[in-house]
Amino acid sequence: LLEGLRQAGGNVEEFAPQPDPLPTDPIELLRMQAEAFKAEGKHEEAIAACEQILARHTTDVQTMALLGRTQLDAGLEDQALATFERAYGLRHMVSTDYGVDSDLRRLYEKRGETDKLIEFYTERHHYIEVGLLYSRLEQLEKYETYLREQIEKTPDIVELRLFLVDYYLGNSFLGNYDINVSRFDKARDILEELREESK
């Protein structure tokens, strides 16, 4: 296309790809510098740049995400965890959490933070993940207790009772195949309860 324009005497420069302009926002420029430092393995410099931004913009989740990942790269796991938790706590104030939720979940898993993982999954209504966690820990019987506690707290969430029915009837994802008359009766009672409520 460009060669054809040249031959026709057209203005090639008008159609040639142009480099993206550098941002003029000083905060964005400083964040770009921090990203460059991180990519070069200059962790101290990257952390300092991030902290400089956060000193002025305390709710900048994008910078917190960058800071937490840099701290992880630098082996500062405790500090990274605190940063990710701080950023995650601000998730309702921003349109995106810049992947902080995944960072936080992976760190909780790595550190064996079972209680925090359960709280994390519960907040996001990822109830099956709690069951899978208990299954991996070979503590699947605790899933029934967990579901019943959540049902008591939030009885309007029908999904919780359906998960409990699924648990009683056996769930292949959980490796839960121990079905007996007692469990079948419990599942039936819940379904009948739901049917009555729907009338």
VENKAGI-V702891 format. One record per pair of residues at least 12 apart in sequence whose ideal C-beta (glycine too) atoms are under 10 Angstrom apart, sorted by sequence separation. I is the first residue (numbers start at 0). J is the second residue. D is the distance in whole Angstrom. If there is no record, write none. Layout:
BEGIN
i->I j->J d->D
i->I j->J d->D
END
This chain:
BEGIN
i->32 j->44 d->8
i->33 j->45 d->5
i->36 j->48 d->6
i->37 j->49 d->9
i->49 j->61 d->10
i->50 j->62 d->9
i->66 j->78 d->9
i->67 j->79 d->5
i->70 j->82 d->6
i->71 j->83 d->9
i->86 j->98 d->10
i->87 j->99 d->5
i->103 j->115 d->9
i->104 j->116 d->7
i->107 j->119 d->6
i->116 j->128 d->8
i->117 j->129 d->6
i->120 j->132 d->7
i->129 j->141 d->9
i->130 j->142 d->5
i->133 j->145 d->7
i->147 j->159 d->9
i->150 j->162 d->9
i->167 j->179 d->9
i->1 j->14 d->7
i->32 j->45 d->8
i->33 j->46 d->8
i->35 j->48 d->9
i->36 j->49 d->9
i->49 j->62 d->5
i->52 j->65 d->9
i->53 j->66 d->7
i->66 j->79 d->8
i->67 j->80 d->8
i->69 j->82 d->9
i->70 j->83 d->9
i->83 j->96 d->10
i->86 j->99 d->4
i->87 j->100 d->6
i->103 j->116 d->9
i->107 j->120 d->10
i->116 j->129 d->8
i->129 j->142 d->7
i->130 j->143 d->10
i->132 j->145 d->10
i->146 j->159 d->6
i->147 j->160 d->10
i->149 j->162 d->9
i->150 j->163 d->7
i->169 j->182 d->8
i->0 j->14 d->7
i->1 j->15 d->7
i->33 j->47 d->8
i->34 j->48 d->9
i->48 j->62 d->9
i->49 j->63 d->8
i->52 j->66 d->9
i->67 j->81 d->8
i->68 j->82 d->9
i->85 j->99 d->9
i->86 j->100 d->9
i->145 j->159 d->10
i->146 j->160 d->8
i->149 j->163 d->9
i->167 j->181 d->9
i->168 j->182 d->7
i->169 j->183 d->10
i->1 j->16 d->10
i->33 j->48 d->4
i->34 j->49 d->10
i->49 j->64 d->10
i->67 j->82 d->4
i->68 j->83 d->9
i->83 j->98 d->10
i->84 j->99 d->9
i->87 j->102 d->9
i->104 j->119 d->6
i->117 j->132 d->7
i->127 j->142 d->10
i->130 j->145 d->8
i->146 j->161 d->10
i->167 j->182 d->4
i->168 j->183 d->7
i->32 j->48 d->5
i->33 j->49 d->5
i->49 j->65 d->6
i->50 j->66 d->7
i->66 j->82 d->5
i->67 j->83 d->5
i->83 j->99 d->5
i->86 j->102 d->9
i->87 j->103 d->5
i->103 j->119 d->7
i->104 j->120 d->8
i->113 j->129 d->10
i->116 j->132 d->6
i->117 j->133 d->9
i->126 j->142 d->9
i->129 j->145 d->6
i->130 j->146 d->8
i->146 j->162 d->6
i->147 j->163 d->7
i->166 j->182 d->8
i->167 j->183 d->7
i->31 j->48 d->9
i->32 j->49 d->10
i->33 j->50 d->9
i->48 j->65 d->9
i->49 j->66 d->4
i->65 j->82 d->9
i->66 j->83 d->9
i->67 j->84 d->9
i->82 j->99 d->9
i->83 j->100 d->9
i->86 j->103 d->8
i->87 j->104 d->10
i->129 j->146 d->8
i->145 j->162 d->10
i->146 j->163 d->5
i->167 j->184 d->9
i->168 j->185 d->9
i->169 j->186 d->10
i->30 j->48 d->7
i->33 j->51 d->9
i->48 j->66 d->9
i->49 j->67 d->9
i->64 j->82 d->8
i->67 j->85 d->9
i->83 j->101 d->10
i->145 j->163 d->10
i->146 j->164 d->10
i->164 j->182 d->10
i->167 j->185 d->5
i->168 j->186 d->5
i->29 j->48 d->6
i->30 j->49 d->8
i->32 j->51 d->10
i->33 j->52 d->7
i->46 j->65 d->10
i->49 j->68 d->10
i->63 j->82 d->6
i->64 j->83 d->8
i->66 j->85 d->9
i->67 j->86 d->7
i->83 j->102 d->5
i->84 j->103 d->7
i->100 j->119 d->8
i->104 j->123 d->9
i->113 j->132 d->7
i->126 j->145 d->8
i->146 j->165 d->10
i->166 j->185 d->9
i->167 j->186 d->4
i->168 j->187 d->10
i->28 j->48 d->10
i->29 j->49 d->9
i->32 j->52 d->10
i->45 j->65 d->8
i->46 j->66 d->6
i->49 j->69 d->7
i->62 j->82 d->10
i->63 j->83 d->8
i->66 j->86 d->9
i->67 j->87 d->10
i->82 j->102 d->9
i->83 j->103 d->4
i->113 j->133 d->9
i->126 j->146 d->7
i->129 j->149 d->9
i->142 j->162 d->9
i->143 j->163 d->7
i->146 j->166 d->7
i->166 j->186 d->8
i->167 j->187 d->9
i->30 j->51 d->10
i->45 j->66 d->8
i->48 j->69 d->9
i->49 j->70 d->9
i->63 j->84 d->10
i->65 j->86 d->10
i->82 j->103 d->10
i->83 j->104 d->9
i->104 j->125 d->10
i->142 j->163 d->9
i->145 j->166 d->10
i->164 j->185 d->8
i->165 j->186 d->8
i->167 j->188 d->9
i->29 j->51 d->6
i->30 j->52 d->6
i->63 j->85 d->6
i->64 j->86 d->6
i->80 j->102 d->9
i->83 j->105 d->9
i->84 j->106 d->9
i->100 j->122 d->10
i->163 j->185 d->8
i->164 j->186 d->5
i->167 j->189 d->8
i->168 j->190 d->10
i->29 j->52 d->6
i->45 j->68 d->9
i->46 j->69 d->6
i->63 j->86 d->4
i->64 j->87 d->10
i->79 j->102 d->8
i->80 j->103 d->8
i->83 j->106 d->6
i->84 j->107 d->10
i->100 j->123 d->8
i->113 j->136 d->7
i->126 j->149 d->7
i->143 j->166 d->6
i->163 j->186 d->8
i->164 j->187 d->9
i->167 j->190 d->10
i->45 j->69 d->5
i->46 j->70 d->7
i->62 j->86 d->9
i->63 j->87 d->9
i->79 j->103 d->10
i->83 j->107 d->9
i->104 j->128 d->9
i->108 j->132 d->9
i->117 j->141 d->10
i->121 j->145 d->8
i->142 j->166 d->6
i->143 j->167 d->8
i->164 j->188 d->9
i->26 j->51 d->9
i->27 j->52 d->9
i->44 j->69 d->10
i->45 j->70 d->9
i->60 j->85 d->9
i->61 j->86 d->9
i->63 j->88 d->10
i->111 j->136 d->9
i->113 j->138 d->9
i->124 j->149 d->10
i->164 j->189 d->5
i->26 j->52 d->6
i->29 j->55 d->10
i->43 j->69 d->9
i->46 j->72 d->10
i->60 j->86 d->5
i->63 j->89 d->8
i->80 j->106 d->5
i->140 j->166 d->10
i->160 j->186 d->10
i->163 j->189 d->6
i->164 j->190 d->6
i->25 j->52 d->9
i->42 j->69 d->6
i->45 j->72 d->9
i->46 j->73 d->7
i->58 j->85 d->9
i->59 j->86 d->9
i->60 j->87 d->9
i->79 j->106 d->7
i->80 j->107 d->8
i->108 j->135 d->10
i->121 j->148 d->10
i->139 j->166 d->8
i->37 j->65 d->7
i->41 j->69 d->9
i->42 j->70 d->8
i->45 j->73 d->8
i->57 j->85 d->9
i->58 j->86 d->9
i->60 j->88 d->10
i->113 j->141 d->10
i->117 j->145 d->7
i->121 j->149 d->7
i->142 j->170 d->9
i->161 j->189 d->8
i->26 j->55 d->7
i->30 j->59 d->8
i->33 j->62 d->8
i->37 j->66 d->9
i->40 j->69 d->10
i->42 j->71 d->10
i->46 j->75 d->8
i->53 j->82 d->9
i->60 j->89 d->5
i->68 j->97 d->10
i->80 j->109 d->10
i->124 j->153 d->10
i->160 j->189 d->5
i->161 j->190 d->9
i->164 j->193 d->9
i->25 j->55 d->10
i->26 j->56 d->7
i->42 j->72 d->6
i->43 j->73 d->8
i->58 j->88 d->10
i->59 j->89 d->9
i->60 j->90 d->7
i->67 j->97 d->10
i->68 j->98 d->9
i->76 j->106 d->7
i->80 j->110 d->7
i->126 j->156 d->9
i->160 j->190 d->9
i->30 j->61 d->7
i->34 j->65 d->6
i->37 j->68 d->7
i->42 j->73 d->4
i->58 j->89 d->5
i->64 j->95 d->10
i->68 j->99 d->9
i->71 j->102 d->8
i->84 j->115 d->9
i->121 j->152 d->9
i->127 j->158 d->10
i->139 j->170 d->9
i->142 j->173 d->7
i->30 j->62 d->6
i->33 j->65 d->6
i->37 j->69 d->5
i->40 j->72 d->8
i->41 j->73 d->10
i->42 j->74 d->9
i->46 j->78 d->9
i->53 j->85 d->9
i->57 j->89 d->9
i->60 j->92 d->8
i->61 j->93 d->8
i->64 j->96 d->8
i->65 j->97 d->8
i->67 j->99 d->7
i->80 j->112 d->9
i->87 j->119 d->8
i->90 j->122 d->10
i->121 j->153 d->10
i->124 j->156 d->8
i->126 j->158 d->7
i->130 j->162 d->7
i->143 j->175 d->10
i->160 j->192 d->8
i->161 j->193 d->8
i->26 j->59 d->8
i->29 j->62 d->9
i->33 j->66 d->8
i->36 j->69 d->8
i->40 j->73 d->9
i->42 j->75 d->8
i->49 j->82 d->9
i->60 j->93 d->5
i->63 j->96 d->9
i->64 j->97 d->4
i->76 j->109 d->8
i->77 j->110 d->9
i->126 j->159 d->6
i->129 j->162 d->9
i->142 j->175 d->8
i->160 j->193 d->6
i->27 j->61 d->10
i->34 j->68 d->10
i->58 j->92 d->6
i->59 j->93 d->9
i->60 j->94 d->10
i->61 j->95 d->8
i->63 j->97 d->8
i->64 j->98 d->6
i->68 j->102 d->7
i->71 j->105 d->10
i->76 j->110 d->8
i->124 j->158 d->7
i->139 j->173 d->6
i->26 j->61 d->10
i->30 j->65 d->7
i->34 j->69 d->9
i->37 j->72 d->7
i->58 j->93 d->8
i->60 j->95 d->8
i->61 j->96 d->9
i->62 j->97 d->9
i->64 j->99 d->5
i->67 j->102 d->6
i->71 j->106 d->8
i->80 j->115 d->9
i->84 j->119 d->10
i->87 j->122 d->9
i->124 j->159 d->9
i->126 j->161 d->9
i->127 j->162 d->7
i->130 j->165 d->9
i->139 j->174 d->7
i->140 j->175 d->10
i->26 j->62 d->8
i->33 j->69 d->7
i->37 j->73 d->9
i->46 j->82 d->10
i->60 j->96 d->6
i->61 j->97 d->5
i->63 j->99 d->7
i->67 j->103 d->9
i->126 j->162 d->5
i->130 j->166 d->7
i->134 j->170 d->9
i->139 j->175 d->6
i->157 j->193 d->7
i->160 j->196 d->10
i->60 j->97 d->6
i->126 j->163 d->9
i->137 j->174 d->9
i->140 j->177 d->10
i->61 j->99 d->9
i->64 j->102 d->7
i->71 j->109 d->10
i->127 j->165 d->9
i->134 j->172 d->8
i->135 j->173 d->10
i->139 j->177 d->9
i->60 j->99 d->7
i->67 j->106 d->9
i->126 j->165 d->10
i->131 j->170 d->10
i->134 j->173 d->5
i->135 j->174 d->10
i->143 j->182 d->9
i->150 j->189 d->9
i->157 j->196 d->8
i->130 j->170 d->7
i->133 j->173 d->8
i->134 j->174 d->6
i->157 j->197 d->9
i->131 j->172 d->7
i->134 j->175 d->7
i->130 j->172 d->8
i->131 j->173 d->7
i->133 j->175 d->10
i->143 j->185 d->9
i->154 j->196 d->10
i->127 j->170 d->8
i->130 j->173 d->5
i->131 j->174 d->9
i->130 j->174 d->10
i->127 j->172 d->7
i->130 j->175 d->8
i->127 j->173 d->8
END
